[in-house]
Amino acid sequence: MLPVNESDWKLFRKRLPEWQERCMEQLAESYAALLVGLGKASDKFWELEKRLRKDKKRVGVVADVSRSKYTITCSICWMTRPSRSRTSQASAPTCGSGWP
């Protein structure tokens, strides 16, 4: 494995909390939409519980921030990111289907 460029490492560590916060905000919004939607309360409860179990393992929520895992984490984020316009390339990846 190639060594991690120091400037890339610093940028990654600076941006990761912002990306995670954005991801968790999107997840919270999707949970709220689920809870106010139509259907039985019990069905919504169990669907929410299922999503929470799955989502708490996503890179957008929990990430191993070690140099040895840096390349893997960045690759996962890069390969699963949603497409972005050229004008917003500095923006963070979004959560949901874009994060593993």
RORO-611022 format. One line per 3 residues: number of its first residue (from 1); their letters; for each residue x, y, z of N, C-alpha, C. Coordinates in steps of 0.02 Angstrom, whole numbers, plus 50000, padded with zeros to 5 digits. Each point is the difference from the previous one (the first is absolute). Layout:
N
NUM) a) X/Y/Z/X/Y/Z/X/Y/Z  ...
This chain:
100
1) mlp) 50042/49941/50000/49958/50059/50000/50045/50062/50000  49980/50049/49960/50038/50062/49997/49989/50042/50062  50051/50038/50020/49990/50043/50058/49950/50056/49984
4) vne) 49966/50022/50051/49949/50052/49992/50034/50068/49998  49983/50039/49949/50025/50068/49994/49976/50039/50061  50046/50036/50032/49983/50036/50062/49945/50052/49991
7) sdw) 50002/50036/49945/49948/50051/49989/49932/49968/49988  49999/49943/49965/49937/49963/49990/49973/49975/50066  50045/49974/50042/49979/49974/50065/49969/50054/50043
10) klf) 50033/50059/50002/49974/50055/50039/49932/50024/49974  49993/50004/49934/49937/50021/49971/49945/49949/50015  50016/49937/49994/49952/49947/50015/49976/50005/50072
13) rkr) 50046/50007/50047/49982/50004/50071/49960/50063/50015  50013/50053/49963/49963/50062/50010/49928/49994/49974  49993/49969/49942/49934/49997/49967/49955/49944/50025
16) lpe) 50030/49946/50025/49960/49942/50019/49944/50017/50050  50013/50038/50053/49944/50016/50046/49944/50039/49966  50017/50044/49953/49948/50037/49963/49959/49951/49958
19) wqe) 50032/49953/49967/49966/49952/49958/49954/49955/50042  50027/49979/50058/49960/49957/50043/49939/50037/50027  50009/50063/50019/49944/50039/50026/49947/50009/49946
22) rcm) 50021/50014/49938/49952/50006/49945/49964/49934/49989  50036/49946/50003/49969/49934/49991/49948/49987/50053  50018/50013/50063/49953/49987/50055/49940/50046/49996
25) eql) 50009/50061/49976/49943/50045/49991/49952/49972/49948  50027/49975/49945/49957/49970/49948/49965/49937/50026  50035/49961/50040/49968/49941/50028/49943/50020/50047
28) aes) 50013/50049/50043/49948/50023/50046/49939/50025/49963  50010/50036/49945/49944/50024/49959/49961/49941/49971  50036/49949/49977/49964/49942/49971/49962/49962/50054
31) yaa) 50027/49998/50061/49965/49967/50055/49937/50039/50017  50005/50066/50002/49941/50042/50016/49946/49990/49947  50020/49997/49937/49952/49990/49946/49966/49932/50008
34) llv) 50038/49950/50019/49971/49934/50011/49948/50002/50056  50016/50033/50054/49956/50002/50058/49936/50039/49988  50001/50051/49959/49939/50039/49988/49961/49974/49940
37) glg) 50027/49950/49966/49967/49972/49941/49940/49958/50019  49966/49977/49949/49941/49958/50009/50021/49930/50021  49955/49967/50035/50012/49931/50020/49991/49990/50074
40) kas) 50004/49938/50020/49991/49982/50070/50063/50021/50040  49989/50022/50060/50055/50021/50044/50050/49943/50011  49974/49940/50008/50045/49943/50012/50044/49986/49939
43) dkf) 49973/50006/49941/50040/49990/49939/50054/50053/49995  49982/50062/50014/50049/50055/49997/50055/49990/50053  49980/49978/50059/50048/49989/50054/50052/49947/49979
46) wel) 49976/49944/49975/50046/49946/49982/50043/50017/49939  49972/50038/49954/50040/50023/49942/50054/50048/50023  49983/50044/50046/50050/50047/50027/50055/49962/50037
49) ekr) 49981/49951/50039/50050/49960/50037/50047/49965/49952  49972/49973/49946/50040/49965/49949/50049/50048/49967  49976/50059/49982/50043/50050/49968/50055/50024/50046
52) lrk) 49983/50011/50064/50051/50022/50048/50056/49949/50007  49982/49937/50005/50051/49947/50005/50046/50000/49939  49971/50008/49942/50039/49999/49938/50041/50064/49993
55) dkk) 49969/50058/50012/50033/50064/49988/50056/50015/50048  49997/49975/50061/50053/50016/50047/50067/49969/49982  50000/49954/49951/50062/49968/49977/50029/50034/49938
58) rvg) 49966/50049/49973/50023/50034/49939/50061/50043/50013  50042/50007/49949/50059/50043/50004/49979/50072/50015  49941/50020/49977/49977/50068/50013/49982/50012/50072
61) vva) 49994/49947/50039/49984/50007/50071/50061/49983/50043  50031/49944/49986/50059/49978/50037/50055/49984/49950  50058/50030/50009/50056/49987/49955/50062/49986/50040
64) dvs) 50039/49952/49978/50065/49985/50031/50049/50051/49973  50020/50046/50042/50044/50054/49979/50072/49983/50020  50028/49952/49964/50070/49983/50010/50034/50001/49932
67) rsk) 50063/50016/50000/50036/50003/49937/49998/49934/49962  50001/49946/50037/50000/49934/49967/49935/49986/49964  49944/50031/50022/49935/49990/49969/49980/50059/49955
70) yti) 50042/50051/49997/49985/50061/49962/49980/49984/49928  50041/49962/49965/49988/49985/49930/49935/49962/49991  49986/49953/50044/49938/49961/49995/49940/50045/50012
73) tcs) 50002/50041/50052/49944/50044/50016/49988/50049/49943  50053/50030/49974/49992/50048/49945/49974/49966/49938  50023/49940/49987/49976/49963/49941/49926/49984/50005
76) icw) 49978/49980/50059/49929/49985/50009/49959/50063/49989  50021/50055/50030/49964/50063/49992/49999/50022/49927  50057/49994/49967/50006/50022/49930/49957/49957/49954
79) mtr) 50003/49935/50008/49965/49955/49954/49924/50002/50010  49978/50015/50060/49928/49998/50013/49968/50069/50003  50038/50051/49986/49972/50068/50004/49951/50011/49944
82) psr) 49949/50041/50012/49955/50018/49946/50034/50048/49953  49978/50004/49938/50031/50046/49953/49988/50071/50023  50049/50043/49987/49994/50070/50020/50014/50043/49939
85) srt) 49973/50059/49999/50014/50045/49945/50071/50026/50006  50027/50024/49945/50069/50025/50001/50007/50061/50046  49948/50037/50010/50004/50060/50042/50002/49983/50074
88) sqa) 49981/49940/50019/49998/49983/50071/50050/49946/50019  50056/49995/49964/50048/49947/50013/50032/50005/50068  50001/50058/50031/50030/50007/50066/49951/49978/50055
91) sap) 49937/49990/49981/49951/49981/50051/50009/49928/50022  49972/49985/50056/50007/49933/50029/49953/49951/49966  50018/49935/50004/49953/49950/49975/49938/50000/50043
94) tcg) 49946/49976/49971/49938/49997/50038/49990/49930/50027  49955/49994/50046/49988/49937/50033/49946/49960/49963  49972/49953/50034/49947/49959/49970/50029/49950/49952
97) sgw) 49975/49999/49939/50023/49950/49952/50071/50014/49977  50025/50061/50012/50068/50017/49978/50054/49974/50046  49983/49982/50061/50049/49975/50047/49988/49926/50011
100) p) 50053/49964/50012/49990/49928/50011/49962/49986/50063
